[in-house]
Amino acid sequence: MSLTELATEVIPADAEPTGGIKGRTPWQLGWARLRQDKVAIISAVVILLIILMAICAPLLTHWFGTDPTQTNTNTGLDADGLPIGPSADHLLGTDQLGRDIFSRAVYGARVSLEVGLLSTFFATLVGVTVGLLAGYFSGWADAAISRVLEIVLSFPYLIVALVAAATIGPSETMEITVIASFSFAAMARIVRGQVIAIKAREFVEAARSLGASRARIMVIDILPNLLAPVIVLASLLIPQAIVTESTLTFLGAGVDIRIPSWGGMLAESTQYYRVAWWYLFVPSGLLLLTTLVFNLLGDGVRDALDPRGERILAKAGKPVKAPSSRWRLPSSSSGTATGK
């Protein structure tokens, strides 16, 4: 067939395209970026498994362990009175009282997750409220709130926790209160800076010129634009709260020592780790894994919701994480090589 016999298809100028362009919201774009981050997805799966383990603790201990508070000096200790290592009866060994390490570790996840999630929730609630008020009203209110936040951030929380434990006794409620009281300040400072930047934008000025009240501007116009940085910071506060809970319990200022917790298990294992490595390895390994996956997920959420952060770091001369090949544009050198 010759070139002159080829049929050409002419598309009218007023014809509509077959595939329309679909717009995506920032949340849809963030979710698309997050799905490409394999490390973040794996971390999220591990977090869900840890949460599921804590929820199903009674079933797991019934199937694979014993009562976490039940002492068993007859079959849980060897002839020398030392803990027994991992076996068919005790999957992760026993402690100095013959208690099952697996059961105590599973129930210990409940304490760490409860303290971490609840303290972060209250810290976020208070921090967003304080930061929103300070950033929007400015003036003397901003100055007074900022001085209070600086005092809170500079005060050693361990001293407060030890004094509170000595005064009212160690408890999970005391831990949540102390951790939330010192974590909200970081959230408030971040929110304050975001509010100062947002309230100067055109849509806020337009709402103010139309007669919108201050409460409506803060709740309707400014607060939705704070969700992304708040979610990122909250995801990074959770592992800090979990580590703080274990630290306080290790020092005797956390939950009651009779309640299974990872910090309490670490405190008890310091005298037996030379002859019972599993006693120290199990709670420390779970604590390391939990904080690691929460931090990795937080980094992934930050990169997904705020991709401009990499460009800001690049301008500051700081190293940034290399983007995945899916999002990388071809370089000029590669194009030249291809052309050759």
QUINOR-V600865 format. One record per residue. N is the residue number from 1. RES is the residue in three letters. PSI is psi as a letter, one per 20 degrees, with the letter a starting at -180 (none if undefined). OMEGA is omega in whole degrees, -180 to 180 (none if undefined). Layout:
{{N;RES;PSI;OMEGA} {N;RES;PSI;OMEGA}}
This chain:
{{1;MET;p;-179} {2;SER;r;-179} {3;LEU;h;-179} {4;THR;i;-178} {5;GLU;i;180} {6;LEU;p;179} {7;ALA;p;179} {8;THR;p;-179} {9;GLU;p;-179} {10;VAL;p;180} {11;ILE;p;180} {12;PRO;q;-177} {13;ALA;h;-178} {14;ASP;j;-179} {15;ALA;q;179} {16;GLU;q;178} {17;PRO;q;-179} {18;THR;h;180} {19;GLY;o;-179} {20;GLY;q;179} {21;ILE;p;-178} {22;LYS;p;177} {23;GLY;q;180} {24;ARG;q;179} {25;THR;r;177} {26;PRO;h;179} {27;TRP;h;177} {28;GLN;h;176} {29;LEU;g;178} {30;GLY;g;178} {31;TRP;h;178} {32;ALA;g;177} {33;ARG;h;-178} {34;LEU;h;179} {35;ARG;h;178} {36;GLN;i;-180} {37;ASP;o;-177} {38;LYS;h;-180} {39;VAL;g;180} {40;ALA;g;180} {41;ILE;g;178} {42;ILE;g;178} {43;SER;h;178} {44;ALA;h;178} {45;VAL;g;179} {46;VAL;g;178} {47;ILE;g;178} {48;LEU;h;178} {49;LEU;h;179} {50;ILE;g;178} {51;ILE;g;178} {52;LEU;h;177} {53;MET;g;180} {54;ALA;h;180} {55;ILE;g;-177} {56;CYS;k;-178} {57;ALA;g;179} {58;PRO;g;180} {59;LEU;g;-178} {60;LEU;g;179} {61;THR;h;178} {62;HIS;h;-178} {63;TRP;g;-170} {64;PHE;i;-177} {65;GLY;b;179} {66;THR;a;176} {67;ASP;p;-176} {68;PRO;i;179} {69;THR;i;-177} {70;GLN;p;176} {71;THR;q;-178} {72;ASN;n;-178} {73;THR;i;-178} {74;ASN;g;-178} {75;THR;i;-179} {76;GLY;i;179} {77;LEU;q;179} {78;ASP;a;-177} {79;ALA;h;-180} {80;ASP;j;-180} {81;GLY;k;-180} {82;LEU;q;-180} {83;PRO;q;179} {84;ILE;q;-179} {85;GLY;r;180} {86;PRO;p;-179} {87;SER;a;179} {88;ALA;h;179} {89;ASP;h;-179} {90;HIS;o;-172} {91;LEU;h;-179} {92;LEU;j;177} {93;GLY;a;-179} {94;THR;r;177} {95;ASP;a;-174} {96;GLN;i;178} {97;LEU;j;-180} {98;GLY;j;179} {99;ARG;q;-176} {100;ASP;p;-178} {101;ILE;h;-180} {102;PHE;g;-179} {103;SER;g;-179} {104;ARG;h;178} {105;ALA;h;180} {106;VAL;g;178} {107;TYR;h;177} {108;GLY;h;177} {109;ALA;h;179} {110;ARG;g;-178} {111;VAL;g;-177} {112;SER;g;-179} {113;LEU;h;179} {114;GLU;g;-180} {115;VAL;g;-178} {116;GLY;g;-177} {117;LEU;g;-178} {118;LEU;g;179} {119;SER;h;178} {120;THR;h;178} {121;PHE;g;-179} {122;PHE;h;178} {123;ALA;h;178} {124;THR;g;-180} {125;LEU;g;-179} {126;VAL;g;-178} {127;GLY;g;178} {128;VAL;g;-180} {129;THR;g;-179} {130;VAL;g;-180} {131;GLY;h;179} {132;LEU;g;179} {133;LEU;g;-178} {134;ALA;g;-177} {135;GLY;h;-176} {136;TYR;g;-175} {137;PHE;h;178} {138;SER;b;177} {139;GLY;b;-176} {140;TRP;h;179} {141;ALA;g;179} {142;ASP;g;-179} {143;ALA;g;-179} {144;ALA;g;-180} {145;ILE;h;180} {146;SER;h;178} {147;ARG;h;178} {148;VAL;g;179} {149;LEU;h;179} {150;GLU;h;178} {151;ILE;g;180} {152;VAL;g;-178} {153;LEU;h;-178} {154;SER;i;-176} {155;PHE;p;179} {156;PRO;o;-175} {157;TYR;h;-179} {158;LEU;h;179} {159;ILE;g;178} {160;VAL;g;-180} {161;ALA;g;179} {162;LEU;g;178} {163;VAL;g;179} {164;ALA;h;179} {165;ALA;h;179} {166;ALA;h;-177} {167;THR;g;-176} {168;ILE;i;179} {169;GLY;q;180} {170;PRO;p;178} {171;SER;r;179} {172;GLU;h;178} {173;THR;g;178} {174;MET;g;178} {175;GLU;g;-179} {176;ILE;g;-179} {177;THR;g;-178} {178;VAL;g;-178} {179;ILE;g;180} {180;ALA;h;-178} {181;SER;h;-179} {182;PHE;i;179} {183;SER;h;-175} {184;PHE;h;-175} {185;ALA;g;179} {186;ALA;g;177} {187;MET;g;-178} {188;ALA;h;-179} {189;ARG;g;178} {190;ILE;g;-179} {191;VAL;h;179} {192;ARG;g;179} {193;GLY;h;178} {194;GLN;h;-179} {195;VAL;g;179} {196;ILE;h;180} {197;ALA;h;-176} {198;ILE;h;-175} {199;LYS;i;177} {200;ALA;j;-178} {201;ARG;r;-170} {202;GLU;h;-176} {203;PHE;h;176} {204;VAL;g;176} {205;GLU;h;178} {206;ALA;g;178} {207;ALA;h;179} {208;ARG;h;180} {209;SER;h;178} {210;LEU;j;176} {211;GLY;j;179} {212;ALA;q;-180} {213;SER;r;179} {214;ARG;g;180} {215;ALA;g;-180} {216;ARG;g;180} {217;ILE;g;-178} {218;MET;g;-174} {219;VAL;g;-173} {220;ILE;g;-172} {221;ASP;h;-173} {222;ILE;g;-174} {223;LEU;g;179} {224;PRO;h;180} {225;ASN;i;178} {226;LEU;i;-172} {227;LEU;g;-177} {228;ALA;g;178} {229;PRO;h;179} {230;VAL;g;179} {231;ILE;g;180} {232;VAL;g;-178} {233;LEU;h;179} {234;ALA;h;179} {235;SER;h;177} {236;LEU;h;178} {237;LEU;h;-178} {238;ILE;g;179} {239;PRO;h;176} {240;GLN;g;179} {241;ALA;h;179} {242;ILE;g;178} {243;VAL;g;178} {244;THR;g;178} {245;GLU;g;179} {246;SER;h;178} {247;THR;g;180} {248;LEU;g;179} {249;THR;h;178} {250;PHE;h;-180} {251;LEU;i;180} {252;GLY;j;-179} {253;ALA;j;-179} {254;GLY;c;180} {255;VAL;r;178} {256;ASP;p;-177} {257;ILE;h;179} {258;ARG;i;179} {259;ILE;p;180} {260;PRO;p;177} {261;SER;q;-178} {262;TRP;h;178} {263;GLY;g;177} {264;GLY;h;177} {265;MET;h;177} {266;LEU;h;179} {267;ALA;h;-179} {268;GLU;h;-175} {269;SER;i;-176} {270;THR;h;-179} {271;GLN;i;-174} {272;TYR;j;-174} {273;TYR;h;179} {274;ARG;h;-178} {275;VAL;i;-180} {276;ALA;n;-176} {277;TRP;h;-178} {278;TRP;h;-179} {279;TYR;h;178} {280;LEU;h;-173} {281;PHE;g;-174} {282;VAL;g;-179} {283;PRO;h;180} {284;SER;h;178} {285;GLY;g;178} {286;LEU;h;178} {287;LEU;g;178} {288;LEU;g;-179} {289;LEU;g;-177} {290;THR;g;180} {291;THR;h;-180} {292;LEU;g;-177} {293;VAL;h;177} {294;PHE;g;178} {295;ASN;g;179} {296;LEU;g;177} {297;LEU;g;178} {298;GLY;g;176} {299;ASP;g;178} {300;GLY;g;179} {301;VAL;h;178} {302;ARG;g;179} {303;ASP;h;-178} {304;ALA;g;-176} {305;LEU;h;-178} {306;ASP;m;-179} {307;PRO;i;178} {308;ARG;i;-180} {309;GLY;h;179} {310;GLU;h;179} {311;ARG;h;178} {312;ILE;g;178} {313;LEU;h;180} {314;ALA;h;178} {315;LYS;h;180} {316;ALA;i;179} {317;GLY;j;-179} {318;LYS;q;180} {319;PRO;q;179} {320;VAL;q;180} {321;LYS;p;-179} {322;ALA;p;180} {323;PRO;q;179} {324;SER;r;-177} {325;SER;h;-179} {326;ARG;h;-176} {327;TRP;j;-176} {328;ARG;p;177} {329;LEU;q;179} {330;PRO;p;-179} {331;SER;r;-179} {332;SER;h;-180} {333;SER;h;179} {334;SER;h;178} {335;GLY;h;178} {336;THR;g;179} {337;ALA;h;180} {338;THR;h;180} {339;GLY;h;177} {340;LYS;none;none}}
